[in-house]
Amino acid sequence: MGKTIADSLVEVLIHAGVKRIYGITGDSLNAVIDAVRRSGKIEWIHVRHEEVAAFAAGADADLSGSIAVCAGSSGPGNLHLINGLYECYRSRVPVLAIAAHIPSDEIGSGYFQATHPEQIFRECSVFCETIMSEGQVPRTITMALQTALAHSSVSVVVLPGDVAAKDAGKHQVPQRVIHASKPVVHPSQAELEQLAEYLNDGKKVTLLAGAGCKGAHAEVLALAERLQSPMVVALRGKEHLEYDNPYFVGLTGLIGYASGYHAMMDCDVLLMLGTDFPYRQFYPEHAKILQVDIEPARLGRRTNLELGVCGDVRDTIQALLPLLKEGRDSKHLRKSVERYVKVRKELDELASGESGRRPIHPQQLAKVVSDLATENAVFSCDVGTPTVWAARYLQMNGKRRLIGSFNHGTMANALPQAIGAQATEPGRQTIALSGDGGLSMLLGDLLTLKQHKLPVKVVVFNNEALGFVELEMKATGYLETGTDLSSTDFAAVANAMGIYGVRVEDPDQLEEAVKNALNHDGPALIDVVVNRQELSMPPKISAQQAGGFSLWAVKAVLSGHGNELIDLAKSNLLR
């Protein structure tokens, strides 16, 4: 057999340093799969659902800091990639998706499994092109890889199955196909001086820091010290800034702390650093707001700004510090830190349980996992209450990682992201914090852990409900409808799959069960029955939410569900 277009594709990927492709094979991918097999240099990670492939590739790219690849066969196969690709696109991680296509001469004929992938994927990618001839390879693949890397985003290459099997011709693959550039980016001198003027004039400056502060821990702390500013952290910034930080006063937003909320509301200048924090109701109304972001298109899209500047956070702070006055008053900082210390104490007091008192409080489960995990563990968390408890109880230290669907907000992300993380760093402890709703959505990929011998530890917050949705319904006055999940023993399911599984119902058994599962040599699942009625209160309760909650209570009683109101009170008041 001569060299095929699929062989050229795989050769480009090898030169780009790609080690794995996540996907499910199908006839339109046959030539690509065979080229992967014959190369012997790329591992095919066989998942059970293509959505998992895209999530896993995103986690792979996040941990490795380089391009990752997923693939789907024609029609339904590559369509299943789309939710995971949206996650990668919105989380800004470099991923290449290979979308196999129907036979080239059938395009436009309404053929079996026909779709228009170059249109479908356009909204969740920065590059989406179709290869129809050998002359386009390897240049199209190289452009796709470079574009994804340059924009930290998604590229899609559409490849009909018959085209992939064609002769590649004499087109050579360059040895170096991607170029990772790290330019120094900071505002102009005039902009820096204007930024410094606002900060020097401010009496109570607060920092709001996000994922754009990655790699700038020392610089952000130096800025907080110079400004004597409390630091509120957006969720994606938690892993980069929470640790060894005397200025940290918590998170804000729907899953934040009261201390973080007040630190922002009480300031006269708010400086946003590398964050696109979306919840407009949590921005101060009367403060002057400044923003530093590497993407100028984001400036001012969440709240009105006095000044927005384009720059890398680390580079910008280094250029800004010499322009800032020293000897500032620390009253605002001290008051904010005191609030945080009080809130932290209250949160830690909730993370406890008594033998025989069931169900287990989810706060206790999250804290036990955090306390027993290795110092460089990788955590992934499902959207909803697992994200709430991860945000409040997982302790970051500069070595641990926290991955989730913090922008796209999709269910079922934790297990797939853990697959990608574990495949990327097989010797590193990887823990998925899953809700029973999220896990059951992509439950089949527990089998991927077994098949590929991935020692992921899956921690299930099993409350037999779509818990966060129920809280949202209560807050707006609706009775919970369509949120019940049937009682499921996920440990028994895991054991039936040949995976170590343990179910925990008593708080007294929790620590030992978690310890045994984390120490197990191979994949493990801990199914923990947690309190369905636990309230994860936001830092600010609006009059509308309070009214909605009161309305829910009245409706619950009148509709014969008063026992739920009693359970809610017992769970959250009688601690």
Rosetta blueprint (number, residue, H / E / L):
1 M L
2 G L
3 K L
4 T E
5 I H
6 A H
7 D H
8 S H
9 L H
10 V H
11 E H
12 V H
13 L H
14 I H
15 H H
16 A L
17 G L
18 V L
19 K L
20 R E
21 I E
22 Y E
23 G E
24 I L
25 T L
26 G L
27 D H
28 S H
29 L H
30 N H
31 A H
32 V H
33 I H
34 D H
35 A H
36 V H
37 R H
38 R H
39 S H
40 G L
41 K L
42 I L
43 E E
44 W E
45 I E
46 H E
47 V L
48 R L
49 H L
50 E H
51 E H
52 V H
53 A H
54 A H
55 F H
56 A H
57 A H
58 G H
59 A H
60 D H
61 A H
62 D H
63 L H
64 S H
65 G L
66 S L
67 I L
68 A E
69 V E
70 C E
71 A E
72 G E
73 S L
74 S L
75 G L
76 P H
77 G H
78 N H
79 L H
80 H L
81 L L
82 I H
83 N H
84 G H
85 L H
86 Y H
87 E H
88 C H
89 Y H
90 R H
91 S H
92 R L
93 V L
94 P L
95 V E
96 L E
97 A E
98 I E
99 A E
100 A E
101 H E
102 I L
103 P L
104 S H
105 D H
106 E H
107 I L
108 G L
109 S L
110 G L
111 Y L
112 F L
113 Q L
114 A L
115 T L
116 H L
117 P H
118 E H
119 Q H
120 I H
121 F L
122 R H
123 E H
124 C H
125 S L
126 V L
127 F E
128 C E
129 E E
130 T E
131 I L
132 M L
133 S L
134 E H
135 G H
136 Q H
137 V L
138 P L
139 R H
140 T H
141 I H
142 T H
143 M H
144 A H
145 L H
146 Q H
147 T H
148 A H
149 L H
150 A H
151 H H
152 S L
153 S L
154 V E
155 S E
156 V E
157 V E
158 V E
159 L E
160 P E
161 G H
162 D H
163 V H
164 A H
165 A L
166 K L
167 D E
168 A L
169 G L
170 K L
171 H L
172 Q L
173 V L
174 P L
175 Q L
176 R L
177 V L
178 I L
179 H L
180 A L
181 S L
182 K L
183 P L
184 V L
185 V L
186 H L
187 P L
188 S L
189 Q H
190 A H
191 E H
192 L H
193 E H
194 Q H
195 L H
196 A H
197 E H
198 Y H
199 L H
200 N H
201 D H
202 G L
203 K L
204 K L
205 V E
206 T E
207 L E
208 L E
209 A E
210 G L
211 A H
212 G H
213 C H
214 K L
215 G L
216 A L
217 H H
218 A H
219 E H
220 V H
221 L H
222 A H
223 L H
224 A H
225 E H
226 R H
227 L H
228 Q L
229 S L
230 P L
231 M E
232 V E
233 V E
234 A L
235 L H
236 R H
237 G H
238 K H
239 E H
240 H H
241 L H
242 E L
243 Y L
244 D L
245 N L
246 P L
247 Y L
248 F E
249 V L
250 G L
251 L L
252 T L
253 G L
254 L L
255 I L
256 G L
257 Y L
258 A H
259 S H
260 G H
261 Y H
262 H H
263 A H
264 M H
265 M H
266 D L
267 C L
268 D L
269 V E
270 L E
271 L E
272 M E
273 L E
274 G L
275 T L
276 D L
277 F L
278 P L
279 Y L
280 R H
281 Q H
282 F H
283 Y L
284 P L
285 E L
286 H L
287 A L
288 K E
289 I E
290 L E
291 Q E
292 V E
293 D E
294 I L
295 E L
296 P H
297 A H
298 R H
299 L L
300 G L
301 R L
302 R L
303 T L
304 N L
305 L L
306 E L
307 L E
308 G E
309 V E
310 C E
311 G L
312 D L
313 V H
314 R H
315 D H
316 T H
317 I H
318 Q H
319 A H
320 L H
321 L H
322 P H
323 L H
324 L L
325 K L
326 E L
327 G L
328 R L
329 D L
330 S L
331 K H
332 H H
333 L H
334 R H
335 K H
336 S H
337 V H
338 E H
339 R H
340 Y H
341 V H
342 K H
343 V H
344 R H
345 K H
346 E H
347 L H
348 D H
349 E H
350 L H
351 A L
352 S L
353 G L
354 E L
355 S L
356 G L
357 R L
358 R L
359 P L
360 I E
361 H L
362 P H
363 Q H
364 Q H
365 L H
366 A H
367 K H
368 V H
369 V H
370 S H
371 D H
372 L H
373 A L
374 T L
375 E L
376 N L
377 A L
378 V E
379 F E
380 S E
381 C E
382 D L
383 V L
384 G L
385 T H
386 P H
387 T H
388 V H
389 W H
390 A H
391 A H
392 R H
393 Y H
394 L L
395 Q L
396 M L
397 N L
398 G L
399 K L
400 R L
401 R E
402 L E
403 I E
404 G E
405 S L
406 F L
407 N L
408 H L
409 G L
410 T L
411 M L
412 A L
413 N L
414 A H
415 L H
416 P H
417 Q H
418 A H
419 I H
420 G H
421 A H
422 Q H
423 A H
424 T H
425 E L
426 P L
427 G L
428 R L
429 Q L
430 T E
431 I E
432 A E
433 L E
434 S E
435 G E
436 D H
437 G H
438 G H
439 L H
440 S H
441 M H
442 L L
443 L H
444 G H
445 D H
446 L H
447 L H
448 T H
449 L H
450 K H
451 Q H
452 H L
453 K L
454 L L
455 P L
456 V L
457 K E
458 V E
459 V E
460 V E
461 F E
462 N E
463 N L
464 E L
465 A E
466 L L
467 G H
468 F H
469 V H
470 E H
471 L H
472 E H
473 M H
474 K H
475 A H
476 T L
477 G L
478 Y L
479 L L
480 E L
481 T L
482 G L
483 T L
484 D E
485 L L
486 S L
487 S L
488 T L
489 D L
490 F H
491 A H
492 A H
493 V H
494 A H
495 N H
496 A H
497 M L
498 G L
499 I L
500 Y E
501 G E
502 V E
503 R E
504 V E
505 E L
506 D L
507 P H
508 D H
509 Q H
510 L H
511 E H
512 E H
513 A H
514 V H
515 K H
516 N H
517 A H
518 L H
519 N H
520 H L
521 D L
522 G L
523 P L
524 A E
525 L E
526 I E
527 D E
528 V E
529 V E
530 V E
531 N L
532 R L
533 Q L
534 E L
535 L L
536 S L
537 M L
538 P L
539 P L
540 K L
541 I L
542 S L
543 A H
544 Q H
545 Q H
546 A H
547 G H
548 G H
549 F H
550 S H
551 L H
552 W H
553 A H
554 V H
555 K H
556 A H
557 V H
558 L H
559 S L
560 G L
561 H L
562 G H
563 N H
564 E H
565 L H
566 I H
567 D H
568 L H
569 A H
570 K H
571 S H
572 N H
573 L H
574 L L
575 R L
